[in-house]
């Protein structure tokens, strides 16, 4: 399995929140989830820039770990 170096935030929320009404609400759900956990937010910020339209591989792994999802499970979503 080849893991890309970056993943678009929109692609991530499509997989994490498939029942969301819109892309905007799914992005808001992810932001809320990250804001609730200050340790996760700090780890994501330390792993790379958060002001872009994508997460890097390390940030993705941190988010998936928070949601208790393995990389293999994420690929199958």
Backbone torsions as a table, in degrees:
resi	resn	phi	psi	omega
1	UNK	NA	128.8	179.0
2	UNK	-101.9	126.0	179.3
3	UNK	-103.4	126.7	179.8
4	UNK	-66.8	156.5	-179.7
5	UNK	-71.0	-30.5	-179.9
6	UNK	-135.3	157.5	173.7
7	UNK	-137.4	135.0	178.3
8	UNK	-65.1	141.3	179.3
9	UNK	-60.4	-36.1	179.1
10	UNK	-64.2	-40.1	178.2
11	UNK	-66.2	-36.4	179.2
12	UNK	-64.8	-47.4	-177.7
13	UNK	-71.1	-27.1	174.8
14	UNK	-60.3	-38.7	-178.8
15	UNK	-81.0	-37.1	-177.4
16	UNK	-77.0	-33.4	-177.3
17	UNK	-128.2	69.5	-176.1
18	UNK	-68.5	-23.0	-177.7
19	UNK	-93.1	7.5	-178.5
20	UNK	-67.7	147.4	-177.8
21	UNK	-65.0	-44.1	-178.4
22	UNK	-144.2	169.3	178.0
23	UNK	-64.2	-37.6	-179.4
24	UNK	-63.2	-43.5	-179.9
25	UNK	-70.0	-34.0	177.1
26	UNK	-66.2	-41.7	176.7
27	UNK	-62.6	-39.4	179.0
28	UNK	-65.4	-39.3	177.5
29	UNK	-61.3	-42.7	179.2
30	UNK	-65.5	-44.1	178.2
31	UNK	-60.0	-42.6	179.1
32	UNK	-63.1	-42.2	179.9
33	UNK	-62.5	-40.9	179.4
34	UNK	-70.2	-40.2	-179.2
35	UNK	-66.9	-29.1	-179.7
36	UNK	-65.5	-33.0	-176.7
37	UNK	-108.5	96.2	-177.4
38	UNK	-61.4	-32.5	179.1
39	UNK	-64.9	-42.6	178.1
40	UNK	-64.1	-43.5	-179.6
41	UNK	-60.2	-42.6	179.5
42	UNK	-66.5	-41.7	178.8
43	UNK	-62.9	-40.6	179.2
44	UNK	-65.0	-41.6	179.3
45	UNK	-65.6	-36.9	179.0
46	UNK	-71.7	-26.6	-177.8
47	UNK	-78.1	-16.0	179.6
48	UNK	162.5	179.1	-178.5
49	UNK	-67.3	134.2	179.7
50	UNK	-104.6	-1.4	-177.0
51	UNK	-91.4	15.8	179.2
52	UNK	-105.6	176.0	-178.5
53	UNK	-86.4	9.4	-178.1
54	UNK	-144.5	162.6	171.2
55	UNK	-109.1	146.1	174.7
56	UNK	-82.3	175.9	-174.3
57	UNK	-60.8	-41.5	-178.7
58	UNK	-65.7	-41.7	177.8
59	UNK	-64.3	-41.3	177.7
60	UNK	-59.7	-44.9	-179.9
61	UNK	-63.3	-37.0	177.1
62	UNK	-64.5	-43.0	-179.7
63	UNK	-66.4	-44.5	179.6
64	UNK	-63.6	-38.1	177.7
65	UNK	-63.1	-38.7	178.0
66	UNK	-62.5	-38.3	179.7
67	UNK	-86.3	3.0	-178.7
68	UNK	58.1	44.6	178.7
69	UNK	-118.8	130.2	175.9
70	UNK	-81.1	164.7	179.9
71	UNK	-64.1	-36.0	178.8
72	UNK	-65.4	-42.5	178.0
73	UNK	-63.9	-38.8	179.5
74	UNK	-63.2	-41.2	179.6
75	UNK	-63.8	-30.1	-179.0
76	UNK	-81.8	-15.6	179.8
77	UNK	-66.8	NA	NA
